């Protein structure tokens, strides 16, 4: 039986927008996340932005600190 993958709402576009606004590359962002205690590689982070992988809450907490934004910024346009 063929399994179809259902696309759910994802934060990918907002993650990419926030990263672009901060002027960080994925590599530089991942280095900052690692300094914050999140062991995230660029490939994993790219999957977050592509909507292929759900982001962990601990990564969102670290991203909020890096971007100095509200949690609402992560969910912009998803309602």
TAVEN-V712037 format. One record per run of one state. SS is the DSSP state (alpha for helix, beta for strand, coil for the rest). FROM is the first residue (numbers start at 1). TO is the last residue. Records with the same first field share a line. If there is no record, write none. Layout:
SS->FROM-TO ; FROM-TO
//
This chain:
coil->1-11 ; 23-25 ; 36-41 ; 51-56 ; 68-70 ; 76-79
alpha->12-22 ; 26-35 ; 42-50 ; 57-67 ; 71-75
//
